[in-house]
Amino acid sequence: MAKQLFDKMLYGGDYNPEQWPREIWDEDMRLFKKAHINSATVNVFSWAKLQPSEQEYNFSELDDIINMLSKENYEIVLGTSTAAIPAWLCRKYPDIMRVDFEGRKQRVGHRHNHCPNSPTFHRFAKRLVSKVAERYGDNPHVKVWHISNEYGGECYCENCERAFRVWVKDKYKTIDAVNEAWNMHFWSHTLHSFDDIFVPNYLGDGISDTAAAYAGLSIDYRRFNSESLLNNFIMEREAIREFDKETPVTTNFMGAYKPLDYFKWAKEMDIASWDNYPGLHTTLSQTNMNNDLMRGVKDGQSFMLMEQTPSQQNWQPYNTLKRPGKMRAQSYQTIAHGADTIQFFQMRRTKGAVEKFHGAVIEHVGHEQTRVFREVTELGKELEQLGDTLIGAETKARVGILFDWDNYWALEYTSGPTVDLRYVDQIQRYYDACYNQQVAIDMIHMDSDFEKYDIVLAPVLYMVKEGIAEKIDAFVKQGGTFLTTYMSGIVDQSDNVHLGGYPGPLRETLGIWVEEIDALAPNSYNSIKTESDLFEKNDYTCMMICDLMHTEGAEVIAEYGSDFYKGMPVVTKNKRGEGEAWYVGAVLEQNMLNELIAQLLDQKGIKGFGPLPEGVEIASRVKDGKEFFFVMNHSDQTHTIETEFEGYTDLLSGEKAQRSIELQSFDVQILTP
């Protein structure tokens, strides 16, 4: 059973009373109560007010805010205020500011602009957090510590360069080992001292966010930067723990955010949280993959939805309103995939600056007579009614999809074979194929227990680190089904090629070897021929990447139908021990991929709820042996579906379900036997 951190679902969000006169505060309390809001996230961006000068601290206003919320019996998510730096601090101690990829030193403004390796930042941030924790750490209304906010970005300053040299020396011990790992003898870049190491920005061996002269160096800098920011988080957490030993700590993630290895971060957190902001063209499957990833970073533990907008965003190219009912449906979608809180950014629309048009519970008009407020209120009533029924409920998945930040970084630093190959896009295609069948998915990492799953999918497993090939082989031999693809088994942890033929250490498990890799231009295709009864047709297409491979014991399932490598294998299956290892050597058209995954699921007896009409989703969570089925219509169309839930009770309406369920636009039912 997953750990239950809350006794009710936190419902509220980012609240900034310091931006408003005191007479507004009382009105906020009235409106929040009316909307059945029970929590508030405060003090996220208050450093400049809390510390107006180096020796001066002023907590009087925050005291009033905390006292007000405590008196009104709100749960408090308390920020540490370190995500934006006061102007005086930047002016007096310029070493605190970042240097960007182009080599330009930043100035005060915006946010996420501190150097993670600045001793000045460490000193002042730790002192501030200690004072906040000492002052409020024993308040029983503080339910979660929210450290900083949306950590991100990189720094290439002298502080970071010095710290990186220490990091590299600690990892490799000798400069000869560094030269070997980064292949620095290429282009006569041999290093003779650790003092020769420079940060891989645009002024050095960096080319761009997705290109590097020495990928091994740039990948290590990605690791170093992620760890540097994580050390900032740990520093603040330990400052809190001096005064508060038990209250959970978190910081808000951003889905499949590239710069930070969230699997490593989550080990240092009590609960994961994230900010869900789907755009105009974000699919349901993309949102769900991120939800499942946020559940996966803590190995299946429930997470917090720290931010979503109740109406619209302001920072995307096209910021459409959420249609009536959509916010509610999206909230339950997040709960269905593991959320134990529903929180908004923001509670009251700010009157100026960049987020003045970002949606809020209380609009600029300032009263409750708005569509958004009515929808927030209705959802609040329902969540209040649910109480702790779903808190800590688990997702039971038999399929795991491997996600790895080292692979994310390494694949996108490769010089070739095509600029169109993006890590998350390829993972998403396989997630989509599972989502088409409406099966539960766990997003897993290299240290996950593969034996928990019947099927492990590992698209574009480009970097195979030490011990992983053996772990995969053991999983297959013991009866598991493993599938990987093109651009897998290519390099080791330093981005040096596994010699002896692709896919390197996976070659024996898969029973194939890849001789060449063809990259097809945009809108170019190859055909695929198959006689296998796994598929509904004999002819399909593929695109982008085509492996020219040979079998070494594997069975050929499909072949190329054109070009000079016509007749060569494109999909293979290798029986090994009690299991099977599949290799997909090209970017298949989605219909073929859907059919392949459906067959693998069927062979393992994994039954999903799909296919379903577009926009309709069914997911489940389990608590204390009781299963809850979320039946959701995310479209503005009415759909009727046939289910096995006849006689089940809808927790939201109290009504009994029929076998045939009619779902109105953005309708949600939570059914239980």
Buried (B, 14 or more C-beta within 10 A) or exposed (E): EBEEBBEBBBBBBBBBBBBBEEEBBEBBBEBBBEBBBBBBBBBBBBBBBBBEEEEEEEBEBBEBBBEBBBEBEBBBBBBBBBBBBBEBBBEEBBBBBBBBBEBEEBEBEEBBBBBBBBEBBBEBBBEBBBBBBBBBBEBEBBBBBBBBBBBBBBBBBEBBBEBBBEBBBEEBEEBEBBBBBBBBEEEEBEBEEBEBBBBBBBEBBBBEBBBBBBBBBBBBBBBBBBBBBBBBBBBBBEBBBEBBEEBBBBBBBBBBBBBBBBBBBBEBBBBBBBBBBBBEEEEBBBBBBBBBBBBBBBBBBBBBBBBBBBBBBEEBEEBEEBEBBBBBBBBBBBBBBBBBBBBBBBBBBBEEEEBEBBBBBBBEEEEBEBEBBEBBBBBBEBBBEBEBBBBBBBBEBBBBBBBBBBBBBBBBBBEEBBEBBBBBBBBBBBBBBBBBBBBBBBBBBBEBEBEBBBBBBBBBBBBBBEEBBEBBBBBBBEEBBBBBBBBBBBBBBBBBEBEEBBBBBBBBBBBBBBEEBBBBEEEEBBBBBBEBEBBEEEEBBBBBBBBBBEBBEBBBBBBBBEEEBEEBBBBBBBEBBEBBBBBBBBBBBEBBBBBBBBBBBEEBEBEBBBEBBEBBBBBBBBBEEEBBBBBBBBBEEEBEBEBEBEEBBBBBEEEEBEEEBEBEBBBBBBBBE
